[in-house]
Amino acid sequence: MLRDKLKDKVYYDEYVEFQEAIILKKINKIKSTGRLTDEVKMNNAFRLVDDVTELLHQKYSRGDGLAELKPHLLEALEYRNWQKDYADVLPDNEQVARISKEEIYEDDMRRTLIWLAFAYCLDMGQDYYQQVLELIANQGQDGLLDNIAVAMGDKNREVAQSTLFKKRFGKLYNVVVAEPSKRSDLVKTYLDAWYKAEGSPDYHLMDTDAYIGYWCWGAALVVKLYNIDDSSFIDHEYYPKDLVHWQDNNK
């Protein structure tokens, strides 16, 4: 059953197939016996992680069974390890090329929140979380990421005292540093402001494949991670409640 209400299943079937083809093409390119440099392979592995998180997004919107998405999370971890492996073997004078793929940027934070939301809500386990967090690294750089990482088990992590991206993620940061009794209202505030903070993209009105559903994955992650009461916003149009309540519905 479709979770997204703005496009039909035929639309999602087409773009899921397209996305899967893109992923396969990049895997074959990385594994080819051609003369790709390690830097090019690193870049393609980086894009593969993006592609997989996009696929998770698409399949959630299409209404796929959530347990069926777990293999994609294992794939994301594998590709992120590829990225690191190719980066590690770059010669010293080319190591600078990895910086843009490993430092925190605003869009990278969005991807990270998607990845962590699916991983935690689908109960991938502590070993998985720790591997992902070690690869993401950037300890002590962003308070939102640091607080989430600590709550996911990275107990010795240095924690920054603010978020780098206040306009887009400031209200989500407010949730994780708030007193537990205030978190539910703060998540609702974040959800209400989320679409505008994303730039009011209106992708559903464009005649392109840009639209894959409007879901606030950061809200899903913190609600599950901090055990926040979501009864006041469970039917919010941007709240991916099926992901948050996957375990509840499978007991």
C-alpha positions in Angstrom: 0.0 0.0 0.0 1.4 3.4 -1.0 2.6 5.6 1.8 3.0 8.6 -0.4 -0.3 10.3 -1.4 0.9 12.5 -4.3 2.1 9.9 -6.8 0.9 6.5 -7.9 2.6 3.0 -7.8 3.4 3.1 -11.5 5.5 6.3 -10.9 7.4 4.7 -8.1 7.9 1.4 -9.9 9.5 3.2 -12.8 11.9 5.2 -10.6 12.8 2.4 -8.3 13.8 0.3 -11.3 15.8 3.3 -12.6 17.5 3.8 -9.3 18.4 0.1 -9.0 19.9 0.2 -12.5 22.0 3.2 -11.6 23.4 1.4 -8.5 24.2 -1.7 -10.5 26.0 0.4 -13.2 28.2 2.1 -10.6 29.0 -1.2 -8.9 30.1 -2.7 -12.3 32.1 0.4 -13.0 34.0 0.2 -9.7 34.6 -3.5 -10.2 35.6 -3.3 -13.8 39.2 -4.2 -14.9 39.5 -0.8 -16.6 41.9 1.9 -15.6 39.8 3.8 -13.1 41.9 5.6 -10.5 41.3 5.0 -6.8 40.0 8.5 -6.5 37.4 7.9 -9.2 36.4 4.6 -7.4 36.2 6.5 -4.1 33.9 9.1 -5.7 31.7 6.4 -7.1 31.5 4.6 -3.8 30.5 7.8 -2.1 27.7 8.3 -4.7 26.5 4.7 -4.1 25.7 5.5 -0.5 23.6 8.4 -1.7 21.9 6.2 -4.2 21.1 3.5 -1.6 19.6 6.1 0.8 17.6 7.5 -2.1 16.3 4.0 -2.9 15.3 3.5 0.8 13.3 6.7 0.5 11.7 5.7 -2.8 10.7 2.2 -1.5 9.3 3.6 1.7 7.1 6.0 -0.3 6.0 3.1 -2.6 4.8 1.1 0.4 7.4 -1.7 0.4 7.6 -4.0 3.4 10.1 -2.5 5.8 11.9 -5.7 6.8 12.7 -6.1 3.1 14.8 -2.9 3.2 17.3 -4.3 5.6 19.6 -5.7 2.9 19.9 -2.2 1.5 21.3 -1.0 4.8 24.0 -3.7 4.7 24.8 -2.5 1.1 25.1 1.1 2.3 27.6 0.0 4.9 29.6 -2.0 2.4 29.8 0.9 -0.1 30.8 3.3 2.6 33.6 0.9 3.5 34.6 0.8 -0.1 34.8 4.6 -0.1 37.2 4.5 2.9 39.3 1.7 1.4 39.9 3.6 -1.8 40.5 6.8 0.1 43.1 5.1 2.4 45.2 4.0 -0.6 45.4 7.4 -2.2 49.0 8.7 -2.2 49.8 11.4 0.3 49.6 14.2 -2.3 46.1 13.1 -3.3 44.6 12.6 0.2 43.0 16.1 0.0 40.5 14.6 -2.4 38.8 12.7 0.4 38.0 15.8 2.4 34.9 16.8 0.5 33.6 13.2 0.9 34.2 12.9 4.6 33.7 16.3 6.2 30.2 17.3 7.3 28.2 19.3 4.8 24.5 20.2 5.0 23.3 17.8 2.4 25.5 15.1 3.8 23.8 15.6 7.2 20.5 14.9 5.4 21.8 11.7 4.0 23.2 10.7 7.4 19.9 11.2 9.1 18.1 9.1 6.5 20.7 6.3 6.9 20.6 6.4 10.7 16.8 6.6 10.9 16.3 3.5 8.8 19.1 1.7 10.6 17.8 2.4 14.1 14.1 2.0 13.4 14.8 -1.3 11.7 16.9 -2.5 14.6 20.1 -3.2 12.7 22.0 -3.7 16.0 24.7 -2.1 18.0 27.6 -3.5 16.0 26.1 -2.0 12.8 25.5 1.4 14.4 29.1 1.5 15.7 30.5 0.7 12.3 28.4 3.4 10.7 29.3 6.0 13.3 33.0 5.2 13.0 32.9 5.7 9.3 30.9 8.9 9.5 33.4 10.2 12.2 33.5 14.0 12.6 33.4 13.7 16.3 32.9 17.0 18.1 32.0 18.9 15.0 28.2 19.1 15.1 26.1 18.9 18.2 23.1 17.2 16.5 25.2 14.4 15.1 27.2 14.0 18.3 24.2 13.8 20.6 22.5 11.3 18.3 25.7 9.2 18.1 26.0 9.2 21.9 22.4 8.1 22.2 23.1 5.3 19.7 26.0 4.0 21.9 29.1 6.0 21.0 29.5 6.9 24.6 33.0 8.3 24.5 32.3 10.7 21.7 33.2 14.4 22.0 30.0 16.5 21.8 29.9 19.9 20.2 27.7 22.5 21.8 25.7 23.6 18.7 24.8 22.4 15.3 26.6 23.7 12.2 23.3 24.0 10.2 21.0 26.0 12.4 18.5 27.1 9.7 17.9 23.5 8.5 18.5 21.4 11.6 18.4 23.9 14.5 14.9 22.8 15.6 15.9 19.2 15.5 19.0 20.0 17.6 16.6 21.6 20.1 14.9 18.3 20.5 17.9 16.3 21.4 19.2 18.7 24.0 15.8 19.4 25.6 14.4 18.0 28.8 12.5 14.8 28.0 9.2 16.4 29.0 9.6 19.1 26.3 10.7 16.9 23.4 7.3 15.9 22.0 6.2 19.5 21.5 9.6 20.3 20.0 9.3 17.5 17.5 5.9 18.9 16.5 7.5 22.3 16.0 10.2 20.8 13.9 7.8 18.9 11.7 5.7 22.0 11.1 8.8 24.0 10.1 10.5 21.2 8.2 9.2 21.8 4.6 10.1 25.4 4.7 13.5 24.6 6.2 14.1 22.2 3.2 13.5 25.2 0.9 9.8 24.5 0.1 11.0 22.4 -2.9 7.6 21.6 -4.5 9.2 18.6 -6.3 5.8 17.0 -6.8 4.9 19.8 -9.2 7.9 19.3 -11.4 7.8 17.1 -14.5 10.9 15.3 -13.4 12.0 12.3 -11.2 13.0 14.7 -8.4 9.9 13.8 -6.2 10.2 10.7 -4.1 8.0 11.7 -1.2 8.2 14.3 1.6 9.4 12.6 4.8 11.1 14.1 7.8 13.6 11.3 8.6 15.3 13.3 11.4 12.0 13.3 13.3 11.7 9.5 12.9 15.2 9.0 14.2 14.9 11.1 17.3 11.4 9.9 18.2 12.6 6.3 18.2 16.0 7.0 19.7 14.8 9.1 22.6 11.4 7.2 23.1 9.4 10.4 22.5 5.6 10.3 22.7 4.4 10.9 19.1 0.6 10.8 19.7 0.2 14.5 19.1 1.8 14.4 15.6 1.5 10.8 14.5 -0.6 11.7 11.5 1.5 14.7 10.5 1.9 14.6 6.7 5.8 14.6 6.9 6.1 12.1 9.7 7.1 8.5 8.6 5.2 6.8 11.3 5.3 3.3 9.7 9.1 3.4 10.1 9.0 4.6 13.7 6.5 1.9 14.7 7.9 -1.0 12.7 8.9 -3.0 15.8 5.6 -2.2 17.5 3.7 -3.5 14.5 5.8 -6.7 14.3 5.7 -7.9 17.9 
